[in-house]
Amino acid sequence: MVLIDSNAFRNILIDRQLNVKDLADMATIPTATISHIAKFDKKVTFKTIGKICKALKIDPDTIIKSEKE
């Protein structure tokens, strides 16, 4: 499990003018999961982060929260 940085995640959605449903459809992940990630720093599986990063065409380090934070 990895911790997603909700602020970085939300900023990407805003920059790309995507809403939660858009990304959920692109990544084939339930809308509720994407919504929860956008609101809270949340631990997700590597499979989930892989789907999100593939859909957004980003490196996982872009949204993974460092353990130091």
Buried (B, 14 or more C-beta within 10 A) or exposed (E): EBBBBBEBBBEBBEEEEBBBEBBBBBBEBEBEBBBBBBEEBBEBEEEBBEBBBEBBEBEBEEBBBEEEE
